[in-house]
Amino acid sequence: MKRIVIFASGSGSNAENIITYFRERDSVEVIAVLTNKKSALVLERCDRLGIPAFYFNKSAFSSTDSVIQMLKGLNPDLIVLAGFLWKIPPNLIASFPKKIINIHPALLPKYGGKGMYGERVHQAVKDNSETETGITIHYVNENYDEGGIIFQANTALSSSDTAETIAQKVHKLEYEHFPKVIEKLLS
């Protein structure tokens, strides 16, 4: 059985969707969720779902090998960033080459980079009168949102869409495609 560790910083809706998806399959298991926020709602979701969840601070993540050692102990086949907002340090990337993926709420290379996440992305899409947007699942490298693209899916937009309706359309794509792309990567 393949093993996944999820990193999340917020509510954890994508993490829950991935956990639920793989509960119904024999080939992949979510073995843990790691977060950088003590108050992240993903911790409540993990508690409800019976998934081990761990908090780490900035020092453990960036200045020591604590998180790397924990991950090595967990021995994941894939590390999935699902709403995780910190840049992954080079030593973590080097320890798990081609084993860290992220989902971005836009069609990269548009609307990526430092500070481009969540509502900021959807508002930028609206402000630029885009006729479509979507999701990008990509490998993580040393730069924000610049790793090799694994998968993209798009959705049409109309001039009446707001940042909120754009977010809803993007979330629908995330929930539909992210677990399936993970499953395909691990098969």
N, C-alpha and C positions, 0 to 999 in steps of 0.2 A: 504494500500500500504506500502511495506517495504521501508526503507530509508537507503541509503548508503552515507558515507562520504569517500572520497578518499584522501590519503596523497601521494604527489609526490614531488620529488626534481629536476627533469630534464625536458626533452622535453615533457613528458606527452602523448606519443603515446599509452601506455596501458590505461591511464585514458580516452583518447578520444575514444578508442575502447570500453571501458566499457560504457561510456556515450551514445555512438551511439547505442550500442546493446540494452540498456534498454529503449531508446526512442521509440523503436518499441514494447514494452511490457507494459502491464497495472499493473504488479505485483510489480515492483521495480523501484525506482526513485533515481538518484544521486542528492543529495540535496546541496552538496558543495564539493569543493576541497580545501585542506589546503596544503601550501608549506612552506618550510624553506629557500627558496631562492628567493630574490626579483627579480632576473633576469631569473627565470625558465621559459622556453618556455611554460610550462603547463598553465601559466597565460594567454598567448595569445590565446591558444586553448580554455580555459574557456570563455574568452571574446567573441570569435567567436561563441561558442556554447551556450552562454547565461546561463552559470552555475556560481553561486556565488563562488568566490575564495578569499582566505584569506592568508596573509603572517603572519608568526610568527617568532620571533627570539629565540635564544638558551635559554635565560633567561625565556621567557614566557613558553617554552616547558619543561625545566628541573628544574627550580628553583621556579616556582610559579604554581598555579593551573589554570592559565589563559586559557590554551588550553583545559583542562578538563572541565572547566565551559562552554566554548563555545560549546564543544561537548555535554555536558549535555543539553544545550539549544536547540541544533539541534536534539537531541534524535535519533541517528542513531540505526538501527538494526544491522548494520555491518560497521566496519571501515576497509577499504581496502588499504593496502600499495602497491602502484604501482610505483616502482622505488624510494622509499623513503629511504634515506641513513642513517638517525640517528637511534641510538638504542632507543627503546621505554622505557621511564622511568617506574619503578615499580608501581608508583601511578596511571599512566594512564592504565596500564594493569589491576591493581586491580579495577579500576573504570568501566572497560568494559570487564569482564571476558568472555573468549571464544567468543568475538565479534571483535577481531582484527586478520586479516589474512594478509599474505604476499605471494608474488610470488618470487621464487628464480630461476635464470637461469642455474640450474644444477640439477642433481639427488642427492639430499641430502641423506645421510650425506656427500657425496663427495663435495668438493669445496665450502664449506660453512664457515661461521665464519667472524670475524672482518676483514674488508678490502677486502672481496671477493664479488665483485659486477661487473656488466657490463663486459667490455673487459678483466678485470683481470681474471674473471672466464673462459671466452672462451679461453684465452691464456693458462691458466693452463691445461684445457682440451686438447688442442693441444699439449702442451709440454709433456704431459703424454701419448700421442698416444692412447687416448681413442677411442673405436670403436662405442660408443654411448654417447649421452648426452641427456638433456631434461630440463624439468621444474618441480619444486616442489611448490605446493601451501600448505601452512602450517599455523597453528595457531601461534601467536606471544607469546613468553614467555620472561623471563628476560634475556635469552641468545640469541646471534645472531644465527638464522637459526636452532634452536633446538626445536622449538615447534612441537606439534603433526602434523604429515603429514596427509593432507586431500586428496591430489591427486597428482599423478605423470604421466607424459607422456614423451615418449622418441623418439629419432630420431637417425637413423644410421649415422655414420661418416665414411669418407674414409681418407686415408693417404694424399690425395690431398686437403682436407679441410684446410682453413686458419682460424684464429680467426674470421675474418670478415664473412666468409661463415658459420661458426658455429653460429655466432650471428644471421645471417639471418634465419637459421633453427630454432633456439630457439625462435626468435620473432614470427615466424609463429605459433609455438605451443602456445605461450602466447596468441596471438590474437584469436586463435581458441578455447582454453579451459578456459581461465580465466573467461570470462563473464558467461559461462555455469556452471562452478563450483560455482560461486557466486549465480547464480539463484537457483541452486539445494540446496545450504546451506540455502537459505532463504525461500524455499518452504515448 
